[in-house]
């Protein structure tokens, strides 16, 4: 479970997040949606500790994460997996080396145990026989799956995904969505996904939070979202579905 209570964040006296409170549930895919500039990316980065909030508390279960010192935050990050937009694999490292990277940083496992764990994670995301290839030698969808393997290498309790479908065709995007949901349930993680993709909302949105101008404007399930009378959310849904149709046509 992750809970943010009354958090606010400003940059150069410009308020980006305004008194936001949300409970993100364990074992479920919790989606943050909103227009560009709405504050959803700042919210995600604040929760994971890449931004310091001005006010409020961020709970990882019973721990107030944003009040920990540097050493304790680093220890807590062993329990956090991160899937960055675009995958963010290291171009000069092989697939296997990319997955091993967090094990190098945070464990004292032997080299053989690290390779064994990396292979377990690659197998879990249906990647085989590419250990010695470089990211440029595999497809975009495979790169995302390798990035997921790296994110779960430490068997995390919390998983953060920033625009996981960015740059993917619709069919591959569905594969990545379903993989995130399967892993969330299998590992019983608290997963938070930052997305603008309404297809993702309808595929895996156990809980959906709509951020509008730095405020929590709506929350509910994927089954609730089309029955809302929230004007701003309805406008976002329409614009997102139209944009998705245009992208689908370009990719077809």
C-alpha positions in Angstrom: 0.0 0.0 0.0 1.1 3.5 -0.8 -0.7 6.5 0.5 -0.1 10.2 -0.2 -1.6 12.6 2.3 -2.1 16.3 1.5 1.0 16.7 -0.6 1.8 19.9 -2.4 4.7 20.8 -4.7 5.8 24.0 -6.3 8.6 25.0 -8.7 9.8 28.6 -8.7 6.7 29.6 -6.8 4.4 28.0 -9.4 2.1 25.4 -7.7 2.2 22.1 -9.5 0.5 19.8 -7.0 -2.1 21.1 -4.6 -3.1 19.2 -1.5 -3.3 15.8 -3.2 -4.4 12.7 -1.1 -4.7 9.2 -2.7 -4.6 5.6 -1.5 -2.9 3.3 -3.9 -3.9 -0.3 -3.2 -1.7 -3.4 -2.9 -2.0 -6.1 -5.5 -3.7 -3.8 -8.0 -2.7 -1.7 -10.9 -3.3 2.0 -9.9 -3.4 4.3 -12.9 -2.7 8.1 -12.8 -4.1 9.8 -15.9 -4.3 13.5 -16.9 -3.4 15.9 -19.7 0.2 17.0 -20.3 1.2 19.5 -17.7 -1.5 18.4 -15.3 1.0 17.3 -12.7 0.8 13.6 -13.0 4.5 13.1 -13.8 5.5 15.3 -10.9 3.2 13.3 -8.6 4.8 10.0 -9.7 8.3 11.4 -9.2 7.4 12.9 -5.9 6.1 9.5 -4.6 9.2 7.7 -5.7 11.4 10.3 -4.1 12.8 12.0 -7.2 11.2 15.3 -6.1 10.9 16.5 -2.5 7.4 17.6 -1.7 6.8 21.0 0.0 4.0 19.7 2.3 2.3 16.4 3.2 3.4 12.8 3.8 4.0 9.8 1.6 3.5 6.4 3.2 5.0 3.2 2.0 2.8 0.9 4.2 3.6 2.2 7.7 6.8 4.1 6.7 6.7 7.8 6.0 9.1 7.6 3.0 9.6 11.4 2.4 10.8 11.9 6.0 13.5 9.2 5.8 17.2 10.2 5.7 19.3 9.5 2.7 20.6 6.2 4.0 17.2 4.8 4.9 15.7 6.0 1.6 18.4 4.1 -0.2 17.6 1.0 1.8 13.8 1.4 1.0 14.6 1.7 -2.7 15.6 -2.0 -2.7 11.9 -2.6 -2.5 11.1 -0.3 -5.4 11.0 -1.3 -9.1 10.9 1.4 -11.7 9.9 1.1 -15.4 11.0 4.3 -17.1 9.4 5.9 -20.2 11.1 4.4 -23.2 12.6 1.6 -21.1 15.8 3.5 -20.3 18.0 0.5 -20.9 21.8 1.1 -21.1 22.8 1.0 -24.7 26.3 -0.1 -24.1 25.2 -3.0 -21.9 23.8 -6.4 -23.0 20.3 -7.5 -22.1 21.6 -9.7 -19.3 23.9 -6.9 -18.0 20.9 -4.5 -17.9 18.8 -6.9 -15.7 21.8 -7.6 -13.5 22.4 -3.8 -12.9 20.1 -3.4 -9.8 21.5 -6.7 -8.3 25.0 -5.2 -8.7 23.9 -2.0 -6.9 21.9 -3.5 -4.0 23.0 -7.1 -3.3 26.0 -9.1 -2.5 25.0 -12.1 -4.6 27.7 -14.0 -6.4 28.1 -13.5 -10.2 26.5 -16.8 -10.9 23.5 -16.1 -8.6 23.1 -12.7 -10.3 23.0 -14.3 -13.7 20.6 -17.0 -12.4 18.2 -14.3 -11.1 18.5 -12.3 -14.3 17.5 -15.3 -16.3 14.6 -16.0 -14.0 13.3 -12.5 -14.6 13.9 -12.6 -18.4 12.0 -15.9 -18.6 9.1 -14.5 -16.6 8.7 -11.7 -19.2 9.0 -14.3 -22.0 12.5 -13.2 -23.2 14.9 -16.0 -24.1 18.1 -16.4 -26.0 18.9 -12.7 -26.2 21.1 -12.3 -23.1 24.2 -11.2 -25.1 22.3 -8.9 -27.5 22.3 -5.1 -27.0 19.1 -3.1 -26.8 19.5 -1.7 -30.3 19.4 -5.3 -31.6 16.0 -6.1 -30.2 12.5 -4.7 -30.9 10.9 -1.9 -28.9 8.4 -4.3 -27.3 11.3 -6.6 -26.3 13.1 -3.7 -24.8 10.1 -2.9 -22.6 10.0 -6.5 -21.4 13.7 -6.4 -20.6 13.0 -3.2 -18.7 10.3 -4.9 -16.7 12.6 -7.8 -16.0 15.1 -5.3 -14.6 12.4 -3.6 -12.5 11.4 -6.9 -10.8 15.0 -8.2 -10.4 15.0 -7.3 -6.7 11.5 -8.8 -6.1 10.1 -5.4 -5.2 7.0 -4.6 -3.1 6.3 -1.5 -5.1 6.4 -0.9 -8.9 6.3 2.4 -10.7 5.7 2.6 -14.5 6.0 5.9 -16.4 4.2 5.8 -19.7 5.0 2.1 -20.3 3.4 2.0 -23.7 5.2 5.1 -25.1 6.3 4.4 -28.7 4.6 1.0 -28.9 2.0 -0.2 -31.5 -1.4 -1.0 -30.0 -0.9 -4.8 -30.1 2.4 -4.7 -28.3 1.0 -2.1 -25.8 -1.7 -4.6 -24.8 1.0 -7.3 -24.2 2.9 -4.9 -22.0 -0.2 -3.8 -20.1 -1.2 -7.4 -19.4 2.3 -8.3 -18.3 2.3 -5.5 -15.8 -1.0 -6.6 -14.4 0.0 -10.2 -14.2 3.2 -9.4 -12.4 1.4 -7.1 -10.0 -1.0 -9.8 -9.0 1.7 -12.5 -8.9 4.1 -10.5 -6.7 1.2 -8.8 -4.8 2.9 -5.5 -5.5 1.5 -2.0 -5.2 1.8 -0.8 -8.8 1.4 2.8 -9.9 1.2 3.5 -13.7 1.4 7.0 -15.1 -0.3 7.0 -18.5 -2.3 8.9 -21.1 -3.5 5.8 -22.9 -7.2 5.1 -22.5 -6.7 1.6 -23.8 -4.5 0.9 -20.8 -7.2 2.3 -18.5 -9.7 -0.1 -19.9 -7.3 -3.1 -19.9 -5.8 -2.9 -16.5 -7.2 0.0 -14.5 -8.2 -1.5 -11.2 -8.1 2.0 -9.7 -7.9 5.2 -11.8 -7.0 8.7 -10.5 -7.5 11.7 -12.8 -5.2 14.7 -12.1 -6.4 18.1 -13.3 -4.3 21.3 -12.9 -2.4 19.7 -10.0 -5.4 18.5 -8.1 -7.1 15.1 -7.7 -10.2 15.7 -9.8 -11.7 12.2 -9.9 -11.0 8.6 -8.8 -12.7 5.3 -9.4 -12.5 2.1 -11.4 -12.3 1.5 -15.1 -16.0 0.4 -14.9 -17.0 3.8 -13.4 -15.1 6.1 -15.7 -17.6 6.3 -18.6 -20.5 7.0 -16.3 -18.9 10.0 -14.7 -20.4 13.5 -15.1 -17.1 15.1 -14.5 -16.8 17.5 -17.4 -13.0 17.7 -17.4 -12.6 14.0 -17.3 -15.0 13.4 -20.1 -13.2 16.0 -22.2 -9.9 14.2 -21.5 -11.4 10.8 -22.4 -12.7 12.1 -25.7 -9.4 13.8 -26.6 -7.4 10.7 -25.6 -9.6 8.3 -27.6 -9.3 10.6 -30.7 -5.6 10.8 -30.3 -5.4 7.0 -30.0 -7.4 6.5 -33.2 -5.0 8.8 -35.1 -1.9 6.9 -33.7 -3.5 3.6 -34.6 -4.1 4.8 -38.2 -0.5 5.9 -38.5 0.7 2.5 -37.2 -1.6 0.5 -39.4 
